[in-house]
Amino acid sequence: MAELTDQKILLTGATGQLAYSIGRSLAGRNRVHAIARFSAEGSQRRLEAAGLECRKFDYVSDDLARLDDDYDYVLHLATTQIPGDLDFERALEVNAVATGRLMARFPEVKAFFFSSTCSVYEPRGQTPLKETDPLGDAMRGHCPTYSISKVAAETVIKFVSGQFDIPAVIARMNVGYGPGGGLPVMHLESIKRGEPIYLHGARPNLFSPVHEEDYFRQLVGMLGEASTPPLLINWCGSQLVSAEEWCEYMAELLGKKVDFVYSDAFFPCTPCDTTRLHETIGETVVDWREGMRRLVEGGATDPRQGPGSRDE
């Protein structure tokens, strides 16, 4: 699938970094209904200015029957991810149970896309993680409910996909970034303020960062490969890069120094194996240095909403 045109799309978590970027790229050539709570001032106007049709709607508590019946695709990027959160029942309800209800509501869609996370893997240091590797809880020290509820959500999606014969994609995002946010943008802002960068003690902190231009292309390609059982795939960049390396590169462009603080209390790195991704979609295009340079020169900002924040 080279492009997506003339489709009716439901997009959840539309105020978050990933969903906003994806929705903006889809709008104009498609009809995109963006649902969110829109509790942040100006969040709805921002989306409408980008060409999305906004509906104030909470997929967890509102009546799903209020949504249209004729969507071609559902892109589910909403999530709850609250640092330090210990309310496991709420996280499971939002990220897993409500996801199942949403998916079952649309049994006729061409594909249901679910944005998962590479933090569902058991960390293995600098070893790239395959889709078949053991699952674990990479975020237990930062957000204890997140990885566990995402593992539960993946299980729910597999069940609903089989029960209703819904083609689906479970895409485990690594580090998505662009002008609207992401981990490198958080680091960039810290560098500008002269603040240290906090990283896990198992150095170097390798990740597989993917620029928004590439993660949009990947999403469109994945929709064309949706299946029952769901396509399970790492959603990431083709290059392994350490957080230390991208921070030092951005600091050099700014003419600044960067200091690192290491602790095992911070979340560990989750580099990705890209074999399945490359076989299915192909390699990414934006070199990480080019992507980071654009952040420095383009005035990227971090809204601190996180990817697909339901709470906005």
Secondary structure, DSSP 4 states (H G I P E B T S, - for coil): -----S-EEEEESTTSHHHHHHHHHHBTTBEEEEEE---STTHHHHHHHTT-EEEE--TTTS-GGGS-S--SEEEE--B---TT---HHHHHIIIIIHHHHHHHH-TT-SEEEEEEEGGGBPP-TTSPBPTTSPB--TTTTT-TTHHHHHHHHHHHHHHHHHHHT--EEEEEE-EEEBTTB-HHHHHHHHHHTTPPEEE-SSSS-EE-EEEHHHHHHHHHHHHTT-BSSPEEEEE--SS-EEHHHHHHHHHHHHT----EEE-TTSPPP--B--HHHHHHT----S-HHHHHHHHHHHT----S--TTBTT-
